[in-house]
């Protein structure tokens, strides 16, 4: 736990390039999409459901 606490200030000095930020956002989007697919597996989402 102390290792994580000590490493947090070092991240403040690092700057993200636009490509790194874009990659991180795409990864987050893919994780959210996968979570939604997993959450709705087997759920009837046909037209009659709504």
PyMOL CGO cylinders between C-alpha atoms (Angstrom):
from pymol import cmd
from pymol.cgo import CYLINDER

trace = [
    CYLINDER, 0.00, 0.00, 0.00, 2.84, 2.38, 0.76, 0.3, 1, 1, 1, 1, 1, 1,
    CYLINDER, 2.84, 2.38, 0.76, 4.38, 1.63, -2.63, 0.3, 1, 1, 1, 1, 1, 1,
    CYLINDER, 4.38, 1.63, -2.63, 1.20, 2.86, -4.32, 0.3, 1, 1, 1, 1, 1, 1,
    CYLINDER, 1.20, 2.86, -4.32, 1.09, 5.94, -2.10, 0.3, 1, 1, 1, 1, 1, 1,
    CYLINDER, 1.09, 5.94, -2.10, 4.71, 6.79, -2.91, 0.3, 1, 1, 1, 1, 1, 1,
    CYLINDER, 4.71, 6.79, -2.91, 4.24, 6.30, -6.66, 0.3, 1, 1, 1, 1, 1, 1,
    CYLINDER, 4.24, 6.30, -6.66, 1.26, 8.67, -6.99, 0.3, 1, 1, 1, 1, 1, 1,
    CYLINDER, 1.26, 8.67, -6.99, 3.33, 11.90, -6.89, 0.3, 1, 1, 1, 1, 1, 1,
    CYLINDER, 3.33, 11.90, -6.89, 5.59, 10.59, -9.67, 0.3, 1, 1, 1, 1, 1, 1,
    CYLINDER, 5.59, 10.59, -9.67, 2.59, 10.32, -11.99, 0.3, 1, 1, 1, 1, 1, 1,
    CYLINDER, 2.59, 10.32, -11.99, 1.90, 14.01, -11.63, 0.3, 1, 1, 1, 1, 1, 1,
    CYLINDER, 1.90, 14.01, -11.63, 5.16, 14.83, -13.40, 0.3, 1, 1, 1, 1, 1, 1,
    CYLINDER, 5.16, 14.83, -13.40, 4.39, 12.61, -16.36, 0.3, 1, 1, 1, 1, 1, 1,
    CYLINDER, 4.39, 12.61, -16.36, 2.40, 14.11, -19.18, 0.3, 1, 1, 1, 1, 1, 1,
    CYLINDER, 2.40, 14.11, -19.18, 0.23, 12.09, -21.54, 0.3, 1, 1, 1, 1, 1, 1,
    CYLINDER, 0.23, 12.09, -21.54, 0.55, 12.55, -25.25, 0.3, 1, 1, 1, 1, 1, 1,
    CYLINDER, 0.55, 12.55, -25.25, -2.66, 12.70, -27.29, 0.3, 1, 1, 1, 1, 1, 1,
    CYLINDER, -2.66, 12.70, -27.29, -1.95, 9.24, -28.69, 0.3, 1, 1, 1, 1, 1, 1,
    CYLINDER, -1.95, 9.24, -28.69, -1.59, 7.76, -25.22, 0.3, 1, 1, 1, 1, 1, 1,
    CYLINDER, -1.59, 7.76, -25.22, -4.79, 9.45, -24.09, 0.3, 1, 1, 1, 1, 1, 1,
    CYLINDER, -4.79, 9.45, -24.09, -6.66, 8.22, -27.16, 0.3, 1, 1, 1, 1, 1, 1,
    CYLINDER, -6.66, 8.22, -27.16, -5.43, 4.68, -26.53, 0.3, 1, 1, 1, 1, 1, 1,
    CYLINDER, -5.43, 4.68, -26.53, -6.49, 4.82, -22.87, 0.3, 1, 1, 1, 1, 1, 1,
    CYLINDER, -6.49, 4.82, -22.87, -9.95, 6.12, -23.82, 0.3, 1, 1, 1, 1, 1, 1,
    CYLINDER, -9.95, 6.12, -23.82, -10.38, 3.40, -26.43, 0.3, 1, 1, 1, 1, 1, 1,
    CYLINDER, -10.38, 3.40, -26.43, -9.41, 0.77, -23.87, 0.3, 1, 1, 1, 1, 1, 1,
    CYLINDER, -9.41, 0.77, -23.87, -11.93, 2.17, -21.39, 0.3, 1, 1, 1, 1, 1, 1,
    CYLINDER, -11.93, 2.17, -21.39, -14.60, 2.17, -24.09, 0.3, 1, 1, 1, 1, 1, 1,
    CYLINDER, -14.60, 2.17, -24.09, -13.84, -1.45, -24.98, 0.3, 1, 1, 1, 1, 1, 1,
    CYLINDER, -13.84, -1.45, -24.98, -14.07, -2.47, -21.32, 0.3, 1, 1, 1, 1, 1, 1,
    CYLINDER, -14.07, -2.47, -21.32, -17.43, -0.70, -20.92, 0.3, 1, 1, 1, 1, 1, 1,
    CYLINDER, -17.43, -0.70, -20.92, -18.72, -2.29, -24.13, 0.3, 1, 1, 1, 1, 1, 1,
    CYLINDER, -18.72, -2.29, -24.13, -17.61, -5.74, -22.95, 0.3, 1, 1, 1, 1, 1, 1,
    CYLINDER, -17.61, -5.74, -22.95, -19.23, -5.18, -19.56, 0.3, 1, 1, 1, 1, 1, 1,
    CYLINDER, -19.23, -5.18, -19.56, -22.51, -4.22, -21.23, 0.3, 1, 1, 1, 1, 1, 1,
    CYLINDER, -22.51, -4.22, -21.23, -22.39, -7.30, -23.43, 0.3, 1, 1, 1, 1, 1, 1,
    CYLINDER, -22.39, -7.30, -23.43, -21.72, -9.46, -20.40, 0.3, 1, 1, 1, 1, 1, 1,
    CYLINDER, -21.72, -9.46, -20.40, -24.50, -7.81, -18.38, 0.3, 1, 1, 1, 1, 1, 1,
    CYLINDER, -24.50, -7.81, -18.38, -27.10, -8.25, -21.12, 0.3, 1, 1, 1, 1, 1, 1,
    CYLINDER, -27.10, -8.25, -21.12, -26.17, -11.83, -22.07, 0.3, 1, 1, 1, 1, 1, 1,
    CYLINDER, -26.17, -11.83, -22.07, -29.35, -13.87, -22.29, 0.3, 1, 1, 1, 1, 1, 1,
    CYLINDER, -29.35, -13.87, -22.29, -31.61, -10.84, -21.86, 0.3, 1, 1, 1, 1, 1, 1,
    CYLINDER, -31.61, -10.84, -21.86, -34.38, -10.48, -24.44, 0.3, 1, 1, 1, 1, 1, 1,
    CYLINDER, -34.38, -10.48, -24.44, -33.72, -7.10, -26.08, 0.3, 1, 1, 1, 1, 1, 1,
    CYLINDER, -33.72, -7.10, -26.08, -36.01, -7.63, -29.07, 0.3, 1, 1, 1, 1, 1, 1,
    CYLINDER, -36.01, -7.63, -29.07, -38.46, -5.04, -30.37, 0.3, 1, 1, 1, 1, 1, 1,
    CYLINDER, -38.46, -5.04, -30.37, -41.35, -6.53, -28.38, 0.3, 1, 1, 1, 1, 1, 1,
    CYLINDER, -41.35, -6.53, -28.38, -39.45, -6.05, -25.13, 0.3, 1, 1, 1, 1, 1, 1,
    CYLINDER, -39.45, -6.05, -25.13, -39.74, -2.28, -25.41, 0.3, 1, 1, 1, 1, 1, 1,
]
cmd.load_cgo(trace, "trace")
